[in-house]
Amino acid sequence: MSELWSWIGQHELGVAEAAQLYNDVRVMASVVSSDWTAKQLNAYLRTTSLSFRLGAERSAALEAETPRVVARIGGRLRLNKLVVAVTARRAAVSSTRA
């Protein structure tokens, strides 16, 4: 499981001992595409940390420019997301101690 999250997050989270904690691990992944208008994109961006990191003035400039950029590419922006679902069963805990 930790190796999977390392791959998804593109940073090292792998813990070898974690492999003993779960079994019957299943991974399902699918690409989901959606078309967004400039208004939808701006609304979404306001909910992310990007808006906070940019600050009020730069966020306002980005929101003002978004409709022009989206209009230049046809009025909609195609976004693709990788949706991943992982299921696993907790391994039985051994009562035997060395």
C-alpha positions as CSV (number, residue, x, y, z in Angstrom):
1,M,0.0,0.0,0.0
2,S,2.7,2.5,0.9
3,E,4.5,1.8,-2.3
4,L,1.3,2.6,-4.2
5,W,0.9,5.9,-2.4
6,S,4.6,6.7,-3.1
7,W,3.9,6.1,-6.8
8,I,0.7,8.2,-6.8
9,G,2.2,11.1,-4.8
10,Q,5.6,10.9,-6.6
11,H,7.5,10.9,-3.4
12,E,8.9,8.3,-1.1
13,L,6.5,6.9,1.4
14,G,7.4,3.3,1.1
15,V,7.6,1.3,4.4
16,A,8.6,-2.3,3.9
17,E,6.9,-3.4,7.1
18,A,3.5,-2.1,5.8
19,A,3.4,-5.0,3.4
20,Q,2.7,-7.3,6.4
21,L,-0.3,-5.3,7.6
22,Y,-2.5,-5.8,4.5
23,N,-3.4,-8.5,2.0
24,D,-5.8,-8.9,-0.9
25,V,-4.8,-5.4,-2.1
26,R,-6.7,-4.3,-5.2
27,V,-6.1,-1.2,-7.2
28,M,-8.6,0.3,-9.6
29,A,-7.7,3.3,-11.7
30,S,-9.5,5.3,-14.4
31,V,-8.9,8.5,-16.2
32,V,-11.9,10.9,-16.0
33,S,-12.1,13.7,-18.4
34,S,-14.2,16.8,-18.0
35,D,-14.7,20.1,-19.9
36,W,-14.6,23.2,-17.7
37,T,-15.7,26.8,-18.5
38,A,-13.6,29.7,-17.3
39,K,-16.2,30.4,-14.6
40,Q,-16.0,26.8,-13.4
41,L,-12.2,26.8,-13.4
42,N,-12.0,30.1,-11.4
43,A,-14.5,28.7,-8.9
44,Y,-12.4,25.6,-8.5
45,L,-9.1,27.4,-8.2
46,R,-10.6,29.5,-5.3
47,T,-11.0,26.3,-3.3
48,T,-7.3,25.3,-3.7
49,S,-4.2,26.5,-1.8
50,L,-3.0,28.1,-5.1
51,S,-5.3,31.1,-4.4
52,F,-3.9,31.5,-0.9
53,R,-0.3,31.2,-2.1
54,L,-0.8,33.7,-4.9
55,G,-2.4,36.3,-2.6
56,A,-5.4,38.5,-3.4
57,E,-3.9,40.7,-6.1
58,R,-2.3,37.9,-8.1
59,S,-5.4,35.7,-7.7
60,A,-7.6,38.5,-9.1
61,A,-5.2,38.9,-12.0
62,L,-5.4,35.1,-12.7
63,E,-9.2,35.1,-12.5
64,A,-9.3,38.1,-14.9
65,E,-7.1,36.4,-17.5
66,T,-8.7,32.9,-17.3
67,P,-11.7,33.8,-19.5
68,R,-9.5,35.2,-22.2
69,V,-7.3,32.1,-22.2
70,V,-10.2,29.7,-22.2
71,A,-11.9,31.6,-25.0
72,R,-8.8,31.4,-27.1
73,I,-8.9,27.6,-26.9
74,G,-12.5,27.3,-27.8
75,G,-14.4,28.2,-24.6
76,R,-13.8,25.0,-22.7
77,L,-10.7,23.5,-21.0
78,R,-10.4,19.7,-21.0
79,L,-9.0,18.4,-17.7
80,N,-8.0,14.8,-17.1
81,K,-7.8,13.3,-13.7
82,L,-6.5,10.0,-12.6
83,V,-9.0,8.5,-10.1
84,V,-7.5,5.7,-8.0
85,A,-9.4,3.4,-5.6
86,V,-7.4,1.0,-3.4
87,T,-9.0,-1.7,-1.2
88,A,-7.2,-4.1,1.1
89,R,-8.0,-6.4,4.0
90,R,-6.2,-6.0,7.2
91,A,-3.9,-9.0,7.8
92,A,-4.6,-11.2,10.8
93,V,-2.4,-10.3,13.7
94,S,-0.2,-13.1,14.8
95,S,-0.4,-13.8,18.5
96,T,2.9,-15.7,18.5
97,R,5.8,-13.7,19.8
98,A,9.5,-14.6,19.4
